[in-house]
Amino acid sequence: MLPQNRKDYMTIHAAAFYVLPPAFDVVNFYQGRFVSLRIRRRHP
């Protein structure tokens, strides 16, 4: 029971390790687009 739970935990941890960085990249990309749009609106 314990090794299975540990395996599941490591699998979830690995999945989060592979899934979260691209999600943060997407968030940063969209934040950068919004910031650039704001700068373009301020300084046409």
C-alpha positions as CSV (number, residue, x, y, z in Angstrom):
1,M,0.0,0.0,0.0
2,L,2.8,2.4,0.9
3,P,4.9,1.9,-2.2
4,Q,1.9,2.3,-4.4
5,N,1.0,5.6,-2.7
6,R,4.6,6.7,-3.1
7,K,4.6,5.8,-6.7
8,D,1.4,7.7,-7.3
9,Y,2.8,10.7,-5.5
10,M,6.0,10.6,-7.6
11,T,3.9,10.3,-10.7
12,I,1.8,13.3,-9.8
13,H,4.9,15.2,-8.9
14,A,6.5,14.3,-12.3
15,A,3.3,15.2,-14.1
16,A,3.1,18.6,-12.3
17,F,6.8,19.1,-13.1
18,Y,6.1,18.6,-16.8
19,V,2.8,20.5,-16.9
20,L,3.4,23.5,-14.7
21,P,6.4,25.2,-16.5
22,P,4.6,25.4,-19.9
23,A,1.5,26.8,-18.1
24,F,3.7,29.5,-16.4
25,D,5.3,30.2,-19.8
26,V,1.8,30.8,-21.3
27,V,0.9,33.1,-18.4
28,N,4.1,35.1,-18.8
29,F,3.6,35.2,-22.6
30,Y,0.0,36.6,-22.2
31,Q,1.1,39.0,-19.5
32,G,3.9,40.2,-21.8
33,R,1.4,40.7,-24.6
34,F,-1.0,42.7,-22.3
35,V,1.9,44.8,-21.0
36,S,3.1,45.5,-24.6
37,L,-0.5,46.4,-25.6
38,R,-0.7,48.8,-22.7
39,I,2.6,50.4,-23.6
40,R,1.4,50.7,-27.3
41,R,-1.8,52.4,-26.1
42,R,0.1,54.8,-23.9
43,H,2.7,55.6,-26.5
44,P,1.1,55.2,-30.0
